[in-house]
Amino acid sequence: MDLETMEREGRKLLMNLLEKYVEDGMELLEVGCGNEEIMKKVEENFGVEAICADPYGHGKNVFHVRAEELSSLGKKI
């Protein structure tokens, strides 16, 4: 299986999993979002608001923090 197919199948798996647990109006935090590609799909597909923590990510809803710093943020985000 090539890398592109693996990524596509991984996204499908993630969306199927989220479908079971995500409800309208929820707020989600994605850690390590990169360019917000998955986060945007989750917002569109599930009607939720998502933010991202990624020291190197880019986009309007990205907080530039490392994963180990998340607990110190509390409700700031």
Secondary structure, DSSP 4 states (H G I P E B T S, - for coil): --HHHHHHHHHHHHHHHHHHH--TT-EEEEES-TTSHHHHHHHHHH--EEEEE-TT--STTEE---GGGGGGTGGG-
